[in-house]
């Protein structure tokens, strides 16, 4: 993922270990970025968190949701 700002481009590497299905990954990124920004995160923090969330959902088959506890666990693993 790349974040374009007035400064240098920030590149955030993927955190997906195994990819089984990318369905819904973009929706996950958009929703988690929005949630993180509304909670007061910076754009960089929001992108990092959403990248972790997307890495988690692509490890499942089909469209899946990520609970707050699952997202917290994924962040703590990182």
HUZIMO-V724470 format. One record per pair of residues at least 12 apart in sequence whose ideal C-beta (glycine too) atoms are under 6 Angstrom apart, sorted by the first residue. I is the first residue (numbers start at 1). GAP is how many residues later the second one is. Records with the same first field share a line. If there is no record, write none. Layout:
# HUZIMO-V724470
I->GAP + GAP
This chain:
# HUZIMO-V724470
1->46 + 50
3->40 + 44
10->34
12->35 + 36 + 39
15->37 + 40
16->39 + 42
18->41
19->39
20->41
21->40 + 41
22->36
23->40
24->33 + 39
25->29 + 32 + 33
28->25 + 26 + 29
29->21 + 25
32->17 + 18 + 21
33->13 + 17
36->13
52->22 + 23 + 26
53->13 + 18
56->18
